[in-house]
Amino acid sequence: MVMDFRLLKEIVRGKIVDEFDHSLVLHKATAPEEFRGMKDFVGRLILVDYQPTSENLLSDFAYRLKNALPENIKLHSLKLRETVTSYAEWFSDDN
């Protein structure tokens, strides 16, 4: 099934970009003294209950998107780039 790209863009922005863009993402078990002074430099701080690797972030993003997509739309895959040559991929068939 296909969907309007504008709607997909709104969902991605609302569920991922608006929350994670320009944010420091740390595991919630990180000792507060390790990041206490960093908030002034990073803007937003997000604490998650998993190690925030690219692979784990993709799994989180997939969960958020799958729950936000219309019922007749299936999420096929995601790619998160760390650099030009380094990235992680998530495929629905693997999960």
C-alpha beads as a LAMMPS data file, in Angstrom:
LAMMPS data file: protein, C-alpha beads

95 atoms
94 bonds

1 atom types
1 bond types

-500.0 500.0 xlo xhi
-500.0 500.0 ylo yhi
-500.0 500.0 zlo zhi

Masses

1 110.0

Atoms # bond

1 1 1 0.000 0.000 0.000
2 1 1 1.137 3.565 -0.619
3 1 1 0.432 6.789 1.224
4 1 1 0.748 10.512 0.669
5 1 1 4.345 11.560 1.338
6 1 1 3.120 14.708 3.082
7 1 1 1.288 12.590 5.667
8 1 1 4.314 10.325 6.139
9 1 1 6.536 13.375 6.608
10 1 1 4.155 14.764 9.264
11 1 1 4.189 11.455 11.143
12 1 1 7.992 11.200 11.054
13 1 1 8.351 14.808 12.160
14 1 1 5.853 14.408 15.001
15 1 1 7.075 11.064 16.325
16 1 1 10.837 11.326 15.775
17 1 1 12.337 14.552 14.445
18 1 1 10.591 16.981 16.797
19 1 1 11.669 14.938 19.804
20 1 1 15.144 13.723 18.880
21 1 1 16.592 16.394 16.579
22 1 1 19.425 18.339 18.243
23 1 1 19.123 16.248 21.408
24 1 1 21.611 14.343 23.499
25 1 1 20.281 10.809 23.981
26 1 1 21.610 8.863 26.965
27 1 1 20.690 5.672 28.774
28 1 1 18.608 6.529 31.833
29 1 1 21.093 4.644 34.031
30 1 1 23.773 7.237 33.223
31 1 1 24.804 8.873 36.471
32 1 1 23.322 12.384 36.733
33 1 1 26.687 13.908 37.575
34 1 1 27.953 12.741 34.175
35 1 1 25.521 14.932 32.249
36 1 1 24.369 17.555 34.736
37 1 1 26.406 20.392 33.204
38 1 1 25.910 19.241 29.618
39 1 1 22.300 20.386 29.308
40 1 1 23.433 23.985 28.857
41 1 1 25.490 22.911 25.840
42 1 1 23.227 20.362 24.164
43 1 1 19.822 21.968 24.405
44 1 1 17.664 18.916 24.969
45 1 1 18.465 15.802 26.914
46 1 1 16.551 12.557 26.335
47 1 1 16.933 9.593 28.681
48 1 1 15.943 6.210 27.243
49 1 1 15.734 2.745 28.780
50 1 1 18.146 1.232 26.239
51 1 1 21.721 1.867 25.050
52 1 1 21.187 4.585 22.422
53 1 1 23.067 2.904 19.587
54 1 1 21.913 3.491 16.028
55 1 1 20.447 -0.010 15.941
56 1 1 18.470 0.486 19.155
57 1 1 17.318 3.959 18.128
58 1 1 16.035 2.473 14.865
59 1 1 14.094 -0.159 16.772
60 1 1 12.529 2.591 18.904
61 1 1 11.743 4.693 15.818
62 1 1 10.175 1.694 14.074
63 1 1 7.913 1.072 17.067
64 1 1 6.854 4.731 17.147
65 1 1 6.173 4.849 13.424
66 1 1 4.346 1.510 13.208
67 1 1 1.944 2.701 15.897
68 1 1 1.358 6.028 14.146
69 1 1 0.826 4.809 10.581
70 1 1 -2.685 4.212 9.234
71 1 1 -3.863 0.621 9.743
72 1 1 -3.591 -0.238 6.044
73 1 1 0.075 0.859 5.842
74 1 1 2.956 -1.456 6.757
75 1 1 6.380 -0.090 7.652
76 1 1 8.882 -1.862 5.399
77 1 1 12.305 -0.536 6.429
78 1 1 14.271 2.302 8.001
79 1 1 17.833 3.543 7.547
80 1 1 19.683 5.769 10.016
81 1 1 22.945 7.302 8.831
82 1 1 25.736 8.024 11.290
83 1 1 28.113 9.288 8.588
84 1 1 28.200 9.183 4.795
85 1 1 29.453 5.584 4.852
86 1 1 28.151 4.295 8.197
87 1 1 24.513 3.462 8.821
88 1 1 22.118 1.049 10.471
89 1 1 19.085 -0.511 8.815
90 1 1 15.862 -1.985 10.174
91 1 1 13.639 -4.314 8.131
92 1 1 10.166 -5.402 9.167
93 1 1 10.787 -8.933 7.858
94 1 1 13.641 -9.309 10.362
95 1 1 11.554 -8.245 13.351

Bonds

1 1 1 2
2 1 2 3
3 1 3 4
4 1 4 5
5 1 5 6
6 1 6 7
7 1 7 8
8 1 8 9
9 1 9 10
10 1 10 11
11 1 11 12
12 1 12 13
13 1 13 14
14 1 14 15
15 1 15 16
16 1 16 17
17 1 17 18
18 1 18 19
19 1 19 20
20 1 20 21
21 1 21 22
22 1 22 23
23 1 23 24
24 1 24 25
25 1 25 26
26 1 26 27
27 1 27 28
28 1 28 29
29 1 29 30
30 1 30 31
31 1 31 32
32 1 32 33
33 1 33 34
34 1 34 35
35 1 35 36
36 1 36 37
37 1 37 38
38 1 38 39
39 1 39 40
40 1 40 41
41 1 41 42
42 1 42 43
43 1 43 44
44 1 44 45
45 1 45 46
46 1 46 47
47 1 47 48
48 1 48 49
49 1 49 50
50 1 50 51
51 1 51 52
52 1 52 53
53 1 53 54
54 1 54 55
55 1 55 56
56 1 56 57
57 1 57 58
58 1 58 59
59 1 59 60
60 1 60 61
61 1 61 62
62 1 62 63
63 1 63 64
64 1 64 65
65 1 65 66
66 1 66 67
67 1 67 68
68 1 68 69
69 1 69 70
70 1 70 71
71 1 71 72
72 1 72 73
73 1 73 74
74 1 74 75
75 1 75 76
76 1 76 77
77 1 77 78
78 1 78 79
79 1 79 80
80 1 80 81
81 1 81 82
82 1 82 83
83 1 83 84
84 1 84 85
85 1 85 86
86 1 86 87
87 1 87 88
88 1 88 89
89 1 89 90
90 1 90 91
91 1 91 92
92 1 92 93
93 1 93 94
94 1 94 95
